[in-house]
Structures are given as C-alpha cells and as structure tokens.
Amino acid sequence: MGIEIERKFLLINDDWRQQVHSSIQFRQGYLVGSDKSSVRVRIEGDKSNLNIKGATLGVRRQEFEYPIPMDDASELLSTLCAKPLIEKTRHYITAGKHTWEIDEFAGDNQGLIVAEIELSHENESFDAQKWLGEEVSGDERYYNSMLIKNPYKNWQD
C-alpha cells in the first residue's frame, strides 16, 4: 500500500527562489472525488499518470500512482476532468536530506504558492527554512482536489 506523509506550508517571502535547482510544469484534473478518495490525471513535464489519493486530512494519506500514455492523459484532461484544471509550476529545492516542492499556481489559483515536504514518518525532523510560514497540512482548502471546487481567486481574506 502506498502511503504519503507530507507537510504543507505557506511562504512568507520569495527568498526560496534563490535556492531552486529545477522546475517543471504541471497540468492536472480530477475525474472523481468522494469523502474517501480522489482520482486525478496529471501531466508532469513529459510524464503522465493516474493517481488515487485518500481524502483523509492531515499529513498521512494513502496514495497510489500509475503511468498512463500522454495522449490518454491529454484526452482525459480535455474531456472528462472537472474544470478548472490545476495548473502550476513545481520548483525543487534541496535542503539537507530533503527536497522541498514549491507549487506556484496559475490560472484560477494564480497567487497561491505553497511548500511541501515528503517525510518517511510523521515525526521526522527536517530543516525548517527561513521562508516558511504557517503550516496548512490539515487545512483542506489547500488540497489540489479542493482548489477545483473553490479556486484561490474566490477566497476572501
């Protein structure tokens, strides 16, 4: 069984940009979602996959991912996925033994930037970066599956 242990944070400034060593474009959409799981299609640079993720809140969730042909992924995104699609650039930063993934959203979620770190266990320590702000791991508004239902452009401060 695939388990993802991931913590998610807002950012307090753009200092992280100086540490980026690579970036990749993402387009993803959701085929179905329930109170138990979501099923998404993602194009990630030159790769495409189908992903099933548990809908539990917090840092630990079930996750299964399978490669699919690029043409199939494009067709699914165009015809069967809920809109708006999630569009983002994922920037990678290495800090100590971990890699931070900084998601900079576009489209209906323009302006939202979050940092994620995957851990091997829930209590694993990591180097907290100076650009990290509030942790939002348990806030479902920041889940990609929720950003199609309530895009960042609709949020009220």
N, C-alpha and C positions, 0 to 999 in steps of 0.2 A: 504494500500500500504506500502511495506517495503522500508524504506529509511536508507541508511548507511551514516553516517558522520564520516569520517576517515581522519586523517592526517598521513603522512608517512615521515620518516626522515632517513638519512644515519647516521652512527655511527662514532665517531672519535677515539674510543678506545674500549678495551674489558672489561672495568670496570663494565659494565652491568652484566657480567656473575656471579658476586658475589651476585646479587640480585634475580637470577632465583629461583622460588619456584616450578615450574613444566615445563615439556617439552613433546611434542607429535610429532610423525612422520606424515607427510602429503604426499600423492601422489595425484596429480590432473591433469586432462587433459581437453581439450576444444573440444566440439562436433561441435560447430559452433560459429562464431563471425561475426558481421557486424558493420557498423558505428553507430548502435543504441544500440546493446547489445551483450553479450556473454553468452553462455550456457556451464557450466562446470560440471564435475563429480569429486567428491573429496572423498578420503578415509582419514579419520582423526582418527587415532588410531583404535578403534573398531566401529566407526560410519561411515556411508557413506551417501552422499546426492547429490542432483542435485541442482544447483544454477544458477539463471538467474540474471545478473547484467547489469545495464545501462552502456553505453560506454562514458558517459559524463566525461570530465576532471574536476579535482578539488576535493574538499573534500566531496561533497554531491552527492550521486548516488542512484538510485533505486536498491533494491536488494531483491530477493525472494529465499528462500531455502526450500527444501523438502527432507525428508529422503527417501532413496531407499534401497532395500536389498543389502547386501555386495556382494553377488555373481553377481548381476547385475552390480554394480559399477566396480568390477574387470573385468568383461567381456567388459564393455564399454571402460575402460581404455586400455585394451589389443587390442581391435579390431577397435573401431570407433573414438577414440580421436586422434587429431593431435599430432605428435611427434616433439620434445622431450616432455615427461611429465614433469611437475613441481614436483620436489622432494625437500622437505625442512623439517627442524625441527623447530617447533614453540616453543619458550621459553616464559614463562609468568612471568611478574614482576608486583607486586602491588606497586603503589606509590600514596599515598593519597587515593582519592576515585576512582582512575582509574587503569585499568590494561593495561600495555604495552604488546604488542605481538611482539617479536623479531623473525623475519624469517631468518633463516640461511640456505641458499640454497645449494643444492648438484647437482650432475650430470652436465649438460651443463651450469648451473648457479652457479657452485661452486665459492666461494669467495665473492658472494653478500650477504650482511646482511643489513636488513632494520628494523626499528622500526615503529610500527603502534599503534595508539591510537584511539579508537572509542569514539565519543563525542555525547552528547544529542542534541546539537545545534552548529552551525558553529562558534559562537563566545565564546563558553565555554572555560573558563580558565583551565589550568592544570599545574601541577608541571613539569617544564622543567628539564630534567635530565642532569647531567654534561656530560654524554656520547653521548648526541645528537649532530649531526652535521647539515648539510644542509637539509632544508625541500625540499622534492621532490614530494609532493602531486599532483602537477599539471604536472609532467613530465611523460608522458605515457610510456616511456621506462621501468619504474619500475612497471608497472601493470603486473600481472602474465600472463594475456592474451597476452601481447606483448613479454614476455620472451620466449614464444614458437616460435615466429616469428624471434626474434633477441636475442638469448641467450647471457647471460653476457660474456661467453667465447669469443664471437665475437666482443665485444666492444673495441674501440680504446681509449686510454687516450688522 
